[in-house]
Amino acid sequence: MKAKDTSLLTFMKNATQSIIPIYQRTYSWQLEQCAQLWQDILHAGASAG
């Protein structure tokens, strides 16, 4: 897998499928982590403006 820099909007528009490595699959998200991710997405969208 090759990583590259991209904006969130470009990623969301172009990504049809994402691959999550096996070592990250066991991570369990709680409501707090989901809320933080959503706030980060909103902040990124507002500052891309």
PDB file with SEQRES, HELIX, SHEET and CRYST1 records, atoms N, CA, C and O in Angstrom:
SEQRES   1 A   49  MET LYS ALA LYS ASP THR SER LEU LEU THR PHE MET LYS          
SEQRES   2 A   49  ASN ALA THR GLN SER ILE ILE PRO ILE TYR GLN ARG THR          
SEQRES   3 A   49  TYR SER TRP GLN LEU GLU GLN CYS ALA GLN LEU TRP GLN          
SEQRES   4 A   49  ASP ILE LEU HIS ALA GLY ALA SER ALA GLY                      
HELIX    1 AA1 LEU A    8  ASN A   14  1                                   7    
HELIX    2 AA2 ILE A   22  ARG A   25  1                                   4    
HELIX    3 AA3 LEU A   31  ALA A   48  1                                  18    
CRYST1    1.000    1.000    1.000  90.00  90.00  90.00 P 1           1          
ATOM      1  N   MET A   1       0.850  -1.170   0.000  1.00  0.00           N  
ATOM      2  CA  MET A   1       0.000   0.000   0.000  1.00  0.00           C  
ATOM      3  C   MET A   1       0.896   1.233   0.000  1.00  0.00           C  
ATOM      4  O   MET A   1       1.881   1.290   0.736  1.00  0.00           O  
ATOM      5  N   LYS A   2       0.558   2.204  -0.814  1.00  0.00           N  
ATOM      6  CA  LYS A   2       1.335   3.430  -0.922  1.00  0.00           C  
ATOM      7  C   LYS A   2       0.505   4.591  -0.395  1.00  0.00           C  
ATOM      8  O   LYS A   2      -0.614   4.825  -0.851  1.00  0.00           O  
ATOM      9  N   ALA A   3       1.063   5.316   0.571  1.00  0.00           N  
ATOM     10  CA  ALA A   3       0.371   6.469   1.156  1.00  0.00           C  
ATOM     11  C   ALA A   3       0.733   7.734   0.390  1.00  0.00           C  
ATOM     12  O   ALA A   3       1.845   7.865  -0.122  1.00  0.00           O  
ATOM     13  N   LYS A   4      -0.218   8.667   0.315  1.00  0.00           N  
ATOM     14  CA  LYS A   4       0.057   9.959  -0.304  1.00  0.00           C  
ATOM     15  C   LYS A   4      -0.808  11.020   0.357  1.00  0.00           C  
ATOM     16  O   LYS A   4      -1.867  10.719   0.908  1.00  0.00           O  
ATOM     17  N   ASP A   5      -0.348  12.261   0.296  1.00  0.00           N  
ATOM     18  CA  ASP A   5      -1.108  13.382   0.843  1.00  0.00           C  
ATOM     19  C   ASP A   5      -2.282  13.698  -0.076  1.00  0.00           C  
ATOM     20  O   ASP A   5      -2.150  13.701  -1.300  1.00  0.00           O  
ATOM     21  N   THR A   6      -3.419  13.962   0.531  1.00  0.00           N  
ATOM     22  CA  THR A   6      -4.603  14.366  -0.222  1.00  0.00           C  
ATOM     23  C   THR A   6      -5.539  15.117   0.714  1.00  0.00           C  
ATOM     24  O   THR A   6      -5.491  14.931   1.930  1.00  0.00           O  
ATOM     25  N   SER A   7      -6.369  15.947   0.160  1.00  0.00           N  
ATOM     26  CA  SER A   7      -7.331  16.660   1.004  1.00  0.00           C  
ATOM     27  C   SER A   7      -8.479  15.716   1.354  1.00  0.00           C  
ATOM     28  O   SER A   7      -8.722  14.732   0.655  1.00  0.00           O  
ATOM     29  N   LEU A   8      -9.170  16.023   2.428  1.00  0.00           N  
ATOM     30  CA  LEU A   8     -10.296  15.191   2.845  1.00  0.00           C  
ATOM     31  C   LEU A   8     -11.376  15.164   1.770  1.00  0.00           C  
ATOM     32  O   LEU A   8     -11.945  14.110   1.484  1.00  0.00           O  
ATOM     33  N   LEU A   9     -11.661  16.325   1.174  1.00  0.00           N  
ATOM     34  CA  LEU A   9     -12.705  16.374   0.147  1.00  0.00           C  
ATOM     35  C   LEU A   9     -12.340  15.528  -1.063  1.00  0.00           C  
ATOM     36  O   LEU A   9     -13.193  14.828  -1.607  1.00  0.00           O  
ATOM     37  N   THR A  10     -11.092  15.584  -1.486  1.00  0.00           N  
ATOM     38  CA  THR A  10     -10.647  14.766  -2.610  1.00  0.00           C  
ATOM     39  C   THR A  10     -10.756  13.292  -2.264  1.00  0.00           C  
ATOM     40  O   THR A  10     -11.211  12.486  -3.075  1.00  0.00           O  
ATOM     41  N   PHE A  11     -10.338  12.948  -1.064  1.00  0.00           N  
ATOM     42  CA  PHE A  11     -10.432  11.559  -0.624  1.00  0.00           C  
ATOM     43  C   PHE A  11     -11.876  11.075  -0.631  1.00  0.00           C  
ATOM     44  O   PHE A  11     -12.168   9.986  -1.127  1.00  0.00           O  
ATOM     45  N   MET A  12     -12.774  11.878  -0.085  1.00  0.00           N  
ATOM     46  CA  MET A  12     -14.180  11.484   0.005  1.00  0.00           C  
ATOM     47  C   MET A  12     -14.821  11.377  -1.381  1.00  0.00           C  
ATOM     48  O   MET A  12     -15.677  10.520  -1.602  1.00  0.00           O  
ATOM     49  N   LYS A  13     -14.416  12.235  -2.308  1.00  0.00           N  
ATOM     50  CA  LYS A  13     -14.986  12.202  -3.659  1.00  0.00           C  
ATOM     51  C   LYS A  13     -14.491  10.997  -4.453  1.00  0.00           C  
ATOM     52  O   LYS A  13     -15.253  10.395  -5.210  1.00  0.00           O  
ATOM     53  N   ASN A  14     -13.215  10.645  -4.282  1.00  0.00           N  
ATOM     54  CA  ASN A  14     -12.595   9.633  -5.130  1.00  0.00           C  
ATOM     55  C   ASN A  14     -12.550   8.236  -4.530  1.00  0.00           C  
ATOM     56  O   ASN A  14     -12.448   7.255  -5.265  1.00  0.00           O  
ATOM     57  N   ALA A  15     -12.623   8.131  -3.235  1.00  0.00           N  
ATOM     58  CA  ALA A  15     -12.470   6.820  -2.593  1.00  0.00           C  
ATOM     59  C   ALA A  15     -13.761   6.017  -2.696  1.00  0.00           C  
ATOM     60  O   ALA A  15     -14.799   6.413  -2.165  1.00  0.00           O  
ATOM     61  N   THR A  16     -13.683   4.903  -3.374  1.00  0.00           N  
ATOM     62  CA  THR A  16     -14.833   4.014  -3.431  1.00  0.00           C  
ATOM     63  C   THR A  16     -14.677   2.874  -2.433  1.00  0.00           C  
ATOM     64  O   THR A  16     -15.657   2.257  -2.016  1.00  0.00           O  
ATOM     65  N   GLN A  17     -13.416   2.604  -2.052  1.00  0.00           N  
ATOM     66  CA  GLN A  17     -13.156   1.547  -1.083  1.00  0.00           C  
ATOM     67  C   GLN A  17     -11.868   1.878  -0.356  1.00  0.00           C  
ATOM     68  O   GLN A  17     -10.893   2.316  -0.968  1.00  0.00           O  
ATOM     69  N   SER A  18     -11.867   1.669   0.941  1.00  0.00           N  
ATOM     70  CA  SER A  18     -10.670   1.887   1.746  1.00  0.00           C  
ATOM     71  C   SER A  18     -10.240   0.567   2.356  1.00  0.00           C  
ATOM     72  O   SER A  18     -11.071  -0.256   2.738  1.00  0.00           O  
ATOM     73  N   ILE A  19      -8.949   0.377   2.441  1.00  0.00           N  
ATOM     74  CA  ILE A  19      -8.403  -0.835   3.041  1.00  0.00           C  
ATOM     75  C   ILE A  19      -7.881  -0.488   4.423  1.00  0.00           C  
ATOM     76  O   ILE A  19      -7.044   0.402   4.576  1.00  0.00           O  
ATOM     77  N   ILE A  20      -8.376  -1.192   5.425  1.00  0.00           N  
ATOM     78  CA  ILE A  20      -7.932  -0.973   6.796  1.00  0.00           C  
ATOM     79  C   ILE A  20      -7.009  -2.121   7.172  1.00  0.00           C  
ATOM     80  O   ILE A  20      -7.438  -3.275   7.192  1.00  0.00           O  
ATOM     81  N   PRO A  21      -5.745  -1.824   7.471  1.00  0.00           N  
ATOM     82  CA  PRO A  21      -4.800  -2.893   7.831  1.00  0.00           C  
ATOM     83  C   PRO A  21      -5.296  -3.703   9.027  1.00  0.00           C  
ATOM     84  O   PRO A  21      -5.982  -3.177   9.903  1.00  0.00           O  
ATOM     85  N   ILE A  22      -4.945  -4.977   9.053  1.00  0.00           N  
ATOM     86  CA  ILE A  22      -5.413  -5.889  10.087  1.00  0.00           C  
ATOM     87  C   ILE A  22      -5.081  -5.391  11.491  1.00  0.00           C  
ATOM     88  O   ILE A  22      -5.873  -5.580  12.414  1.00  0.00           O  
ATOM     89  N   TYR A  23      -3.922  -4.756  11.663  1.00  0.00           N  
ATOM     90  CA  TYR A  23      -3.529  -4.307  13.000  1.00  0.00           C  
ATOM     91  C   TYR A  23      -4.384  -3.142  13.492  1.00  0.00           C  
ATOM     92  O   TYR A  23      -4.329  -2.814  14.677  1.00  0.00           O  
ATOM     93  N   GLN A  24      -5.164  -2.512  12.634  1.00  0.00           N  
ATOM     94  CA  GLN A  24      -6.039  -1.422  13.053  1.00  0.00           C  
ATOM     95  C   GLN A  24      -7.487  -1.878  13.225  1.00  0.00           C  
ATOM     96  O   GLN A  24      -8.302  -1.135  13.772  1.00  0.00           O  
ATOM     97  N   ARG A  25      -7.811  -3.048  12.780  1.00  0.00           N  
ATOM     98  CA  ARG A  25      -9.193  -3.517  12.819  1.00  0.00           C  
ATOM     99  C   ARG A  25      -9.685  -3.809  14.226  1.00  0.00           C  
ATOM    100  O   ARG A  25     -10.886  -3.740  14.489  1.00  0.00           O  
ATOM    101  N   THR A  26      -8.783  -4.132  15.122  1.00  0.00           N  
ATOM    102  CA  THR A  26      -9.218  -4.484  16.474  1.00  0.00           C  
ATOM    103  C   THR A  26      -9.458  -3.259  17.345  1.00  0.00           C  
ATOM    104  O   THR A  26      -9.944  -3.386  18.469  1.00  0.00           O  
ATOM    105  N   TYR A  27      -9.124  -2.074  16.841  1.00  0.00           N  
ATOM    106  CA  TYR A  27      -9.340  -0.852  17.608  1.00  0.00           C  
ATOM    107  C   TYR A  27     -10.835  -0.606  17.729  1.00  0.00           C  
ATOM    108  O   TYR A  27     -11.550  -0.582  16.727  1.00  0.00           O  
ATOM    109  N   SER A  28     -11.296  -0.426  18.935  1.00  0.00           N  
ATOM    110  CA  SER A  28     -12.722  -0.228  19.190  1.00  0.00           C  
ATOM    111  C   SER A  28     -13.006   1.241  19.466  1.00  0.00           C  
ATOM    112  O   SER A  28     -12.475   1.812  20.419  1.00  0.00           O  
ATOM    113  N   TRP A  29     -13.841   1.853  18.634  1.00  0.00           N  
ATOM    114  CA  TRP A  29     -14.193   3.261  18.802  1.00  0.00           C  
ATOM    115  C   TRP A  29     -15.366   3.392  19.763  1.00  0.00           C  
ATOM    116  O   TRP A  29     -16.351   2.658  19.678  1.00  0.00           O  
ATOM    117  N   GLN A  30     -15.237   4.329  20.663  1.00  0.00           N  
ATOM    118  CA  GLN A  30     -16.320   4.679  21.570  1.00  0.00           C  
ATOM    119  C   GLN A  30     -16.957   5.968  21.051  1.00  0.00           C  
ATOM    120  O   GLN A  30     -16.459   6.567  20.098  1.00  0.00           O  
ATOM    121  N   LEU A  31     -18.040   6.390  21.666  1.00  0.00           N  
ATOM    122  CA  LEU A  31     -18.741   7.601  21.254  1.00  0.00           C  
ATOM    123  C   LEU A  31     -17.808   8.814  21.264  1.00  0.00           C  
ATOM    124  O   LEU A  31     -17.901   9.676  20.389  1.00  0.00           O  
ATOM    125  N   GLU A  32     -16.926   8.882  22.235  1.00  0.00           N  
ATOM    126  CA  GLU A  32     -15.998  10.014  22.344  1.00  0.00           C  
ATOM    127  C   GLU A  32     -15.086  10.120  21.119  1.00  0.00           C  
ATOM    128  O   GLU A  32     -14.872  11.218  20.606  1.00  0.00           O  
ATOM    129  N   GLN A  33     -14.549   8.998  20.648  1.00  0.00           N  
ATOM    130  CA  GLN A  33     -13.671   9.020  19.473  1.00  0.00           C  
ATOM    131  C   GLN A  33     -14.458   9.369  18.204  1.00  0.00           C  
ATOM    132  O   GLN A  33     -13.951  10.080  17.337  1.00  0.00           O  
ATOM    133  N   CYS A  34     -15.675   8.877  18.096  1.00  0.00           N  
ATOM    134  CA  CYS A  34     -16.518   9.207  16.935  1.00  0.00           C  
ATOM    135  C   CYS A  34     -16.853  10.694  16.914  1.00  0.00           C  
ATOM    136  O   CYS A  34     -16.815  11.329  15.861  1.00  0.00           O  
ATOM    137  N   ALA A  35     -17.181  11.246  18.079  1.00  0.00           N  
ATOM    138  CA  ALA A  35     -17.504  12.673  18.172  1.00  0.00           C  
ATOM    139  C   ALA A  35     -16.288  13.522  17.819  1.00  0.00           C  
ATOM    140  O   ALA A  35     -16.418  14.538  17.137  1.00  0.00           O  
ATOM    141  N   GLN A  36     -15.110  13.113  18.276  1.00  0.00           N  
ATOM    142  CA  GLN A  36     -13.889  13.862  17.965  1.00  0.00           C  
ATOM    143  C   GLN A  36     -13.597  13.815  16.466  1.00  0.00           C  
ATOM    144  O   GLN A  36     -13.230  14.831  15.877  1.00  0.00           O  
ATOM    145  N   LEU A  37     -13.757  12.649  15.847  1.00  0.00           N  
ATOM    146  CA  LEU A  37     -13.551  12.535  14.402  1.00  0.00           C  
ATOM    147  C   LEU A  37     -14.502  13.459  13.656  1.00  0.00           C  
ATOM    148  O   LEU A  37     -14.083  14.160  12.735  1.00  0.00           O  
ATOM    149  N   TRP A  38     -15.771  13.472  14.036  1.00  0.00           N  
ATOM    150  CA  TRP A  38     -16.756  14.322  13.368  1.00  0.00           C  
ATOM    151  C   TRP A  38     -16.392  15.795  13.526  1.00  0.00           C  
ATOM    152  O   TRP A  38     -16.496  16.559  12.566  1.00  0.00           O  
ATOM    153  N   GLN A  39     -15.973  16.203  14.710  1.00  0.00           N  
ATOM    154  CA  GLN A  39     -15.559  17.589  14.930  1.00  0.00           C  
ATOM    155  C   GLN A  39     -14.350  17.931  14.064  1.00  0.00           C  
ATOM    156  O   GLN A  39     -14.279  19.027  13.510  1.00  0.00           O  
ATOM    157  N   ASP A  40     -13.408  17.011  13.944  1.00  0.00           N  
ATOM    158  CA  ASP A  40     -12.236  17.229  13.091  1.00  0.00           C  
ATOM    159  C   ASP A  40     -12.643  17.382  11.629  1.00  0.00           C  
ATOM    160  O   ASP A  40     -12.090  18.220  10.917  1.00  0.00           O  
ATOM    161  N   ILE A  41     -13.604  16.579  11.176  1.00  0.00           N  
ATOM    162  CA  ILE A  41     -14.088  16.677   9.794  1.00  0.00           C  
ATOM    163  C   ILE A  41     -14.760  18.027   9.563  1.00  0.00           C  
ATOM    164  O   ILE A  41     -14.513  18.678   8.547  1.00  0.00           O  
ATOM    165  N   LEU A  42     -15.603  18.447  10.493  1.00  0.00           N  
ATOM    166  CA  LEU A  42     -16.266  19.747  10.364  1.00  0.00           C  
ATOM    167  C   LEU A  42     -15.254  20.886  10.355  1.00  0.00           C  
ATOM    168  O   LEU A  42     -15.380  21.830   9.574  1.00  0.00           O  
ATOM    169  N   HIS A  43     -14.263  20.795  11.215  1.00  0.00           N  
ATOM    170  CA  HIS A  43     -13.225  21.831  11.285  1.00  0.00           C  
ATOM    171  C   HIS A  43     -12.424  21.881   9.977  1.00  0.00           C  
ATOM    172  O   HIS A  43     -12.133  22.963   9.466  1.00  0.00           O  
ATOM    173  N   ALA A  44     -12.075  20.721   9.446  1.00  0.00           N  
ATOM    174  CA  ALA A  44     -11.319  20.671   8.190  1.00  0.00           C  
ATOM    175  C   ALA A  44     -12.140  21.258   7.043  1.00  0.00           C  
ATOM    176  O   ALA A  44     -11.604  21.975   6.198  1.00  0.00           O  
ATOM    177  N   GLY A  45     -13.433  20.955   7.014  1.00  0.00           N  
ATOM    178  CA  GLY A  45     -14.300  21.499   5.972  1.00  0.00           C  
ATOM    179  C   GLY A  45     -14.449  22.999   6.070  1.00  0.00           C  
ATOM    180  O   GLY A  45     -14.466  23.691   5.052  1.00  0.00           O  
ATOM    181  N   ALA A  46     -14.560  23.517   7.295  1.00  0.00           N  
ATOM    182  CA  ALA A  46     -14.712  24.959   7.499  1.00  0.00           C  
ATOM    183  C   ALA A  46     -13.438  25.703   7.126  1.00  0.00           C  
ATOM    184  O   ALA A  46     -13.505  26.796   6.565  1.00  0.00           O  
ATOM    185  N   SER A  47     -12.280  25.129   7.428  1.00  0.00           N  
ATOM    186  CA  SER A  47     -11.036  25.830   7.123  1.00  0.00           C  
ATOM    187  C   SER A  47     -10.625  25.658   5.665  1.00  0.00           C  
ATOM    188  O   SER A  47      -9.759  26.389   5.185  1.00  0.00           O  
ATOM    189  N   ALA A  48     -11.228  24.705   4.948  1.00  0.00           N  
ATOM    190  CA  ALA A  48     -10.935  24.535   3.522  1.00  0.00           C  
ATOM    191  C   ALA A  48     -11.697  25.553   2.689  1.00  0.00           C  
ATOM    192  O   ALA A  48     -11.328  25.851   1.553  1.00  0.00           O  
ATOM    193  N   GLY A  49     -12.767  26.082   3.274  1.00  0.00           N  
ATOM    194  CA  GLY A  49     -13.706  26.968   2.742  1.00  0.00           C  
ATOM    195  C   GLY A  49     -13.553  27.860   1.672  1.00  0.00           C  
ATOM    196  O   GLY A  49     -14.491  28.578   1.327  1.00  0.00           O  
TER     197      GLY A  49                                                      
END                                                                             
